[in-house]
């Protein structure tokens, strides 16, 4: 596998893309610029969720599932780690890897081989049942909106009550928060040297692209209704060597996103123009646009 850089462009309309639990679930905003923010953890969760529904048939008794998700809902990590020790025929020792380096590596390799998100993003698995640490080959930045966004607040009411004694009381009031519109941009990188260590291969890479293209298709909720978030561009820079043929920031600078709606606030992807200055991209770097 060679080195890859990628740029992920998606929009948000009348939705809360990534509420901040420390701020009453308000959409995350850079207080100095007013630009919207979405954490890398949120974006990785979209990928994990897609992979999980993409491969529902890998049963519990499969010898190697390849596409399990380590950080899954209701997962008990120590119980998951015990599977690796059972595979290596080793007994667990509180918070310690086996003294035998070969056995320790066998346990960590089992986790990489079976869990897509460990193989891709890495994981710190030093719990009471220690499976080591893995540095993943794929990293994704925070997403930032290209222009300032406004956090809209909406009052809502609940017509039902919890108890009979509350029948005569006023109905419960609540709040919802949305971003009227925002075009967000995130950057990513695939490290081929770490891919060799975790076993991240070409099939895993294609699944990563597929997951990003479809990241919001099965993520609908009351905060993110159908169609409110959509992948608009996934631009991949494929180097012809492991070391790469150009700095990441130089490649990202060849992508120009400009607003074309004048002084009006943007409210659709058509209010922007996306262009790639391909003449500034080295011949040894292939530009791939998805979808």
Secondary structure, DSSP 4 states (H G I P E B T S, - for coil): ---EEEEEEEEEEEE-SSEEGGGTTEEPB-TTT-EEEE-HHHHHHHHHHHHHHHTTT--TT-S--S-B-SS-TT--HHHHHHHHHHHHT---BTTB--SSHHHHHHHHHHHHHHBHHHHHHEEEEESSSEEEEEE-SEEEPPEEEEEE--EEEEEEEES--SSGGGTTSPPEEEEEEEEEEEEEEEEEEE-HHHHHHHT--HHHHHHHHHHHHTTTTT---SSS-TTSEEEEEEEEEEESSSS-SS-HHHHHTTEEEEE-STTSPP-SGGGEEEEE-GGGS-TTEEEEEE-
